[in-house]
Amino acid sequence: MKLTAIAAALVVAGGIAAEAKELRLSAAPPPNSPWGKITMKFVDKLADVSGGELTAKPYLGSKLGGEQDVVKQIARGRIDMGVMSNTAVSLLVPEFGLLASPYAFDTAEQFDCVADNHLLDTYAAEFDAAKVHALSWMEVGYQVIFSKEAIRTPADLSGVKIRTAPSATDTLFIQTAGGTPVPLAPSEAVPALKTGQVSAATQLSVFGVATGYDKVAPQITVTRHQHQVGAVIISQRTWNGLSDQEKAWINEAAPTFLELRAAIRGAEGALLGKAASEGATVIELNDDELKAWKALAPAAQEAILNELGDDAKAKWDAILAAKASCS
């Protein structure tokens, strides 16, 4: 009798364990960054709304690999979910990178309007074709330049080997500005700066300071030449395997990531101030200097569209139409 009871208990316990579902969630930013903190808030929210029946196990700080590899694993269904930058998402949906076109938006408010009201319609088919499902858009921040020597104008970039994001928008803008772009993953940039492979690097202001770019390239030029939006994505295979209730729980928790807007925009000034207090030089451009950078945008955009092809040109027209409706 005792053995029968024990066996029955094990069957029940096994059934309960089988009912609970855990998803693997990858993110490149470290735990103490704004993205890491909001990811943990999402994890807690999902566990709360599902009563523990559906959970996400976070792997922060690229523990499952670099973004460029992880995003492909998500599309293949080998990793369930990811908190992905614009650069990573654009590896699956190249046209998504157009949102990070140089000086594409006039204000943060205009950018928010486009993201909130037009992105899903603009990119839904492309995400579906890439075998991922977008759960939420995500503020990533502004791209700036970290360098060993001061850079104020495009002329200062002449001949400079500079790490760029492995995307057409960042790389071709820097090339148009006169730099020698070296596309590298974020995790490769600091080692490249240390060895002298490059002497400057483009990176998001908040991410760059949070991960130590300013320690090896202490001149920070606040070009803000890109405003990046990323995405929280889930493998289509994983999504299709969830029940309607499980999908509803995820959809209820996902808007947590929209809180990043205030967090990232508030953190930029604080982190640049922190970098300055620790020895970095933060170069805020005057009107003429900023105008020189912005003047490069049309030529860079033409090169970007030529690189990405006809589909990108149609998508860029859709983005411009969305921008006009938000102006």
Rosetta blueprint (number, residue, H / E / L):
1 M L
2 K H
3 L H
4 T H
5 A H
6 I H
7 A H
8 A H
9 A H
10 L H
11 V H
12 V H
13 A H
14 G H
15 G H
16 I H
17 A H
18 A H
19 E H
20 A L
21 K E
22 E E
23 L E
24 R E
25 L E
26 S E
27 A E
28 A L
29 P L
30 P L
31 P L
32 N L
33 S L
34 P H
35 W H
36 G H
37 K H
38 I H
39 T H
40 M H
41 K H
42 F H
43 V H
44 D H
45 K H
46 L H
47 A H
48 D H
49 V H
50 S L
51 G L
52 G L
53 E L
54 L E
55 T E
56 A E
57 K E
58 P E
59 Y E
60 L L
61 G L
62 S L
63 K L
64 L L
65 G L
66 G L
67 E H
68 Q H
69 D H
70 V H
71 V H
72 K H
73 Q H
74 I H
75 A H
76 R H
77 G L
78 R L
79 I L
80 D L
81 M E
82 G E
83 V E
84 M E
85 S L
86 N H
87 T H
88 A H
89 V H
90 S H
91 L H
92 L H
93 V L
94 P H
95 E H
96 F H
97 G H
98 L H
99 L H
100 A H
101 S L
102 P L
103 Y L
104 A L
105 F L
106 D L
107 T L
108 A H
109 E H
110 Q H
111 F H
112 D H
113 C H
114 V H
115 A H
116 D H
117 N H
118 H L
119 L H
120 L H
121 D H
122 T H
123 Y H
124 A H
125 A H
126 E H
127 F H
128 D H
129 A H
130 A L
131 K L
132 V E
133 H E
134 A E
135 L E
136 S E
137 W E
138 M E
139 E E
140 V E
141 G E
142 Y E
143 Q E
144 V E
145 I E
146 F E
147 S E
148 K L
149 E L
150 A L
151 I L
152 R L
153 T L
154 P H
155 A H
156 D H
157 L H
158 S L
159 G L
160 V L
161 K E
162 I E
163 R E
164 T E
165 A L
166 P L
167 S L
168 A H
169 T H
170 D H
171 T H
172 L H
173 F H
174 I H
175 Q H
176 T H
177 A L
178 G L
179 G L
180 T E
181 P E
182 V E
183 P E
184 L L
185 A L
186 P H
187 S H
188 E H
189 A H
190 V H
191 P H
192 A H
193 L H
194 K H
195 T H
196 G L
197 Q L
198 V L
199 S L
200 A E
201 A E
202 T E
203 Q E
204 L E
205 S H
206 V H
207 F H
208 G H
209 V H
210 A H
211 T L
212 G L
213 Y H
214 D H
215 K H
216 V H
217 A L
218 P L
219 Q E
220 I E
221 T E
222 V E
223 T E
224 R E
225 H E
226 Q E
227 H E
228 Q E
229 V E
230 G E
231 A E
232 V E
233 I E
234 I E
235 S E
236 Q H
237 R H
238 T H
239 W H
240 N H
241 G L
242 L L
243 S L
244 D H
245 Q H
246 E H
247 K H
248 A H
249 W H
250 I H
251 N H
252 E H
253 A H
254 A H
255 P H
256 T H
257 F H
258 L H
259 E H
260 L H
261 R H
262 A H
263 A H
264 I H
265 R H
266 G H
267 A H
268 E H
269 G H
270 A H
271 L H
272 L H
273 G H
274 K H
275 A H
276 A H
277 S H
278 E L
279 G L
280 A L
281 T E
282 V E
283 I E
284 E L
285 L L
286 N L
287 D H
288 D H
289 E H
290 L H
291 K H
292 A H
293 W H
294 K H
295 A L
296 L L
297 A H
298 P H
299 A H
300 A H
301 Q H
302 E H
303 A H
304 I H
305 L H
306 N H
307 E H
308 L H
309 G L
310 D H
311 D H
312 A H
313 K H
314 A H
315 K H
316 W H
317 D H
318 A H
319 I H
320 L H
321 A H
322 A H
323 K H
324 A H
325 S H
326 C L
327 S L
